Amino acid sequence: AGDAAAGFSAAGRTGSAASNAPLGRTGTAANGQLCLLDAKRAQNLAIALRKVTVPTEELSEVLRYMHLNHPVTPDELEHLRDNVLPSLMESPELVHYEGPSEALRTLEQQLLPLARIPRLKTRLQILLFSKTVPLVHVALRSRVQGLKEACAQVRGSGALRRVFGTVLRVGNYLNHGVDAPDGGGGVEVRGFAIESLLKLRDFRASHGSEVSALHCVALHMLPVDASLPVQLRKELGSVIGTGDASAGGPSLAAGGIADLRDAVASFQREVAVVQGEIEQFPECYGIEGDSQDGPGPLATLERLVEDVRELGRGLEASFGEAVLAAWRLLEYFGERHRPGIPAGAAEAPGGLGDEAYKAIENFFGTLREFTTSFEDCWRDVKEQPKKFRIDTAGGPLGAGGPLGTPGAGY
């Protein structure tokens, strides 16, 4: 049990930490039993053991044979790691004890079976990892899928296209004094930068006016499509964040793509730890044959590595597809040329890095912020019709101005 000094020992059943000898100094108790833990450490461990429901003999078998399907919970394993392990690491008398367990106080007897298992600390970490793999995988896959859905929603949203059409007309007038693209003596506007959408909130009809260009967009669309904001929010659910944010997808649309990449990579690194254990310490897991409940520990670890690596490869491939789809979306909206991102980066393996991730995050963040601002302006226009009457909206953006009849042409 050479590694046990850096390892961990677990506990018995709830309430079983009560000792039949005083929790006093190390030495021999009045009843002749050995006390290997000092008073303070023994008291702390006794308290920690009360939250453990699995008998230590059973836990020792779980960790000896690496029974990954045992129902011990991740919370219990984390409790053992955080609240029992530190004290035991500082108790070499117990870790290296080789005498009969009957000679020990009850508290030490409970801890001894696990203290004698080699590579105990790492075994615990691997068992905890195996318990969290399904949840982590589902969460990461949901976040990746959220990015894919956000891309598809932006491309397919009819409501967003209608809003952008009106934004283009307003922008043409603000920049060139024309309504139709071909109505300004050769002036033609083919599009606008997504980042410029937020400027519509700040452009006012006149100095001191509360009517913004974005209010004008709402003014012209409200008469022909009263439910537009509802439809927009429905069609852009993964972008705006109308779903369950705990699933990861909606929140991802606003940022965190680099964090997602790191999380996917970390998923694979955990597998490397298990593989390293197999390669460096096979003798510690080399129990002859299989246990009654399944294969031996080495075979179990090898299977765990194989299964998690397959899941990790799937995550990496799916993440790559999602990021490429997002970058194609930016290209679709004319965001192709970005400082720090070389031409053709999307085609090169690993070519899209932090700069591209930031550009994607900003793109979706801008769309979400714009949509929220558009909803606010729509509400202003709808709830305060007198204040936002088109004929008081300020000069050329009002009714009869170059934008013509509200909703025409859409």
Secondary structure, DSSP 4 states (H G I P E B T S, - for coil): -GGGGGS-----STTTT--SS-S-SSEE-TTS-EE-S-HHHHHHHHHHHTT--S-HHHHHHHHHHT-TTS---HHHHHHIIIIIHHHHHT-HHHHT--S-GGGB-HHHHHHHHHHTSTTHHHHHHHHHHHHHHHHHHHHHHHHHHHHHHHHHHHHH-HHHHHHHHHHHHHHHHHHHS-SSTTSBTTB------GGGGGGGGT-BSSTT-S-BHHHHHHHHHTTT-TTHHHHHHHHTHHHHT-S-GGGSHHHHTTS-HHHHHHHHHHHHHHHHHHHHHHHH-GGGS--SS-BTTBS-HHHHHHHHHHHHHHHHHHHHHHHHHHHHHHHHHHHHTT---BTTB-TTTTTSTT---HHHHHHHHHHHHHHHHHHHHHHHHHHHHHH-TTTT-GGGS-GGGSTTSTT-STTTT-
